[in-house]
Amino acid sequence: MNSLLPFVFKKQLFVYLLFGFILATIFGTISHECGHYLTGKYYGNNNVHLGYNYTNFGETRYDSILKFIESKYDYEIKNDKPFPLREQYMACLKEWEDHDFYLTLAGPLETMLTGTIGLLLLLVFRKKYFDAQYLEFWQWLMIFVALFWLRELFNLCVAFIKLMIKGHIRMGGDEFILAKALHWNPWSIYLAAGILSAIILGLIVFKFIPLKQRLTFLLAGLAGGLAGAYIWEVLLGPRLMP
C-alpha cells in the first residue's frame, strides 16, 4: 500500500489544493445549475431563476394550458374518464413531461460533459503527467476539470448517509427524477454515475497524480470538498444567490 500511497505530506501544496477544491466545489455547483438555467432559457420558460444550489424553472408554455383543462375537468382526469379535451390534454402533458426531463437532465449532463473534457485532456497530455514528479499549475487545472465527475460520487455518498441516518430519503435529486421519468429503479442512475465517478477518481489518483503528491491531494480533496460545500451551501450561497 505504501508504494501506491506513501506517507508524504506537503504542507504548501495542501494549502494550494485546499483552496483549489473549495473554489472547484463552489464553481462546480454554480455551473451545474447554469446547465439547468440555460436550458430553461432555451425552452423559453418564464421567470427562470438561478439560485445558489437550485434552479426555479418558472412556468412553461404548457402550464397555462394544463391548468385550464385541469380546472374544467379535474374529476375526469383524476378518475381517468373521457372528456372533450382529453386528446389535447394528453398531448400537452407529454410535451410538458419531455420538456421537464430535458430541464432536469441539463444539470448532470453539464457536470459530466465538463468532467469528460477534463479527462480527455488528461489522456491527451498523459505523457507529461507520467513523466512528472511534481505537477505544474496547468496540470492541476486539468485535473480539477476532470474532477467535476466527483459530484456524482459525492451525491451518492450523501444519499446513502441520509438513508442510513433517517431510514428514508426524499428522492428529489436530478438522478432520482430522471430514473423515475425513465421508469428505472430509483437508484439506478445514482449508482451507475457514482461508480463511474469512483473509477475516474481512482484513475486520476493512481495514474496522473505523482507518487509524492497523492496523500496530500487526497487529504486536500476531502477537506476542501467538505469546506467548499459548507462555505457555499451554508455561509455564502444563500446570501449571494438566494
N, C-alpha and C positions, 0 to 999 in steps of 0.2 A: 504493500500500500504506500509506503514511503517513497517508492520510486515513481509513483503516479502523483502523489500529493505530499511532497516533502514539507517539513515544518520550517518554512522560511517565511517570515513576516516582514514586509516592507512598510514602515510607518508612513513615509511621504506618499508612496503610491496608494496606500489605503485611504488617505485623506482625499487625494485627487479622485480616486474611483468612487469614494463615498459620495462626494458632491455630484459626480457624473451620474450615479444611479438615482440620486434624488431628483436631479433635473430630468433624467430619462423617464422616470416614473410619472412626473408631472406632465411632461410633453407627450408621453405615450397616451395618457388618459385624455388629454385635450384633443389630440389628433384622432383618437378613436371616436370621440363624439363629433368631431368635424366630419367624419365619414357619414354618420347619420345626418348631420345638419345639411351638408351639401347635397345629399340625395333628396332630402325633403325639399330643398330649394329647387332642385332639378325637376321634381314632380309638381312643383307649383303649390305646395301646401301653404296655407295662410298662417301667419304668425308663428313661424318656426322659431324656437328659442334654444340657444346653445347654453347649457349650464355647465357647472364645474365637473360633474360626473354623470350627466344625463342630457338628453335632448327631448324637448317637448315639440312634437311634430305639428301641433295646432290642428287645423281642420283640412281635410282633403276635399276635393270637388265632389266626392261621393257622399260625404257625411250628410249634407243637407237633403239629398235625395233619399237616403236611407231613413233619416229621421222623419221625413214627411210621410213615407209609406208606412213606417212602423207606428206612427201616431194614428193612422187611419185603420190599420189592420193588425193591431197588436195581438188580439185574440187569435186570429187566423195564423199568424206567424208562429206564435208560441205553441200552438196545437197542431201545426203542420196541416192546416186546412187550405183549400183553394181560395184564391181571392183575385180580383180583376188585374192587379198589377204584379202578380206573382212572378211572371217571366222577367219583367224588367227588374224587379227586386233581386231575384237570384243572380241575374247578370251583373248588376251593380255590386252586389255583395261579393261576387267572385273577383271583380276588378279591385274592390277595396282590400280584400284579403291578399291578392297578389302584390298590390301596392304596399301594404303593411309588411309583407315578407321581405321585399327588397329594401325597405327602410331599415328593418332590423338587421338584415344581412350586411349592410354597408359598413357598420362599425367593426365587427370581427374581420370582415374582408379587408378593410383598410389596414388593420393591425397585422394580419397575416401576410398581405402583399408587401408591406414595408419590411417586415422581418425577412421575407423571402428574398427581397432585393439585397438586403444586407448579407444574407447567407451566400447568395450568388457572388457578391463582391469578394467575400472571404475565399471562395473557391477559385475565383479568377486570380487573386493575389496570394494564393496559398503558399507558394514557394517563399515569398517574403516573410510569411509567418513561420514556416517550418525552419527557416534559417536564422530566425531572430532569437536572441537570448532575452532581450527586453524590447517590448513593443513601443512604437512611437505613437504620437497623438493621433495621426490619421488612421493608424491600425486599430487603436482603441475605439475611435469613432465608428468604424465599420462594424466592430463587434457590438457596440451599443445599438446600432441599427438592426442587426440580426437578432438581438435580444428582445425586440418587440414581440417575438413569439412567446416570451416569458409570461406575458399577460394571461395566456391560456392556461399555463400551469398554475399560476397564482390564483386565478379564478376557480380552478378545480380544487385546489387545496383549501381555499376559503370555504367553498361549498361543502366539502367533506367535514371540515371543522365545525361549521354551523350545524350540520346534520348530526354529528356526534354529540354536540353540546345540547341542542334543543330537541333532538329526536325527529325533527321535521325541518323542511326548508321551503321558503316561498320561491316557487320556480318562476321568477320574473326576469332572470338574466337572458341576454340575447340568445345564448346557445340553447337554453330551455325552450324559449319561444320558437326558435327555428325548428327544433326537433318536434315540437307539438304540431307545428304547421305541416311538417312532412309526414306526420303520423308515425314517427320513430319513437324508440324508447327515450324518455326524457333526458337520460344521462348519456345518450349515445354520442352526441357531438361534443359535449364536455369532456368525456373520456378520450375520444379519438384525438381531439385537439390538444388535450393535456398531455397525453402520452407522446404525441409527436413533438410537442414543446420540450418535454423532458429529454427526448432523444437528441434534439437540436442543441439543447444546453450541454449535454454530455459531449457531443461532438466538438462544440466550441471550447469547452474547458480542457479536454484532453487532447485536442488536435491543434488548436490555434492559440492557446494561452501558454507561454513559455513555462517550463517546469518551476522556476524560482518565483513566479508571479501568481501561480494558481491559488494557493491558500489565501493570499491577500485579496485576490479577485473575488473568491467565494465569500469571504467574510465581509468585504465591502458591499457585495451584491445583496447579502442578507440584511445587513444593517441599513444600507441605502434604500433598498426597496421598501422596507418597513417604515423607515423615517420619511421617505418621499410620500408614501400613501397617507401617513398621519398628517404630515405638513399640508398636503393638498386637500385631502378629504375632510379634515377637521379644522385646521388653522386658517389656511389661505383661500382655498377654493370657494367655500360658502360666502366669503366676503368679497372676493374679486369677481366671481362669476356666479352669482346667486341664481 
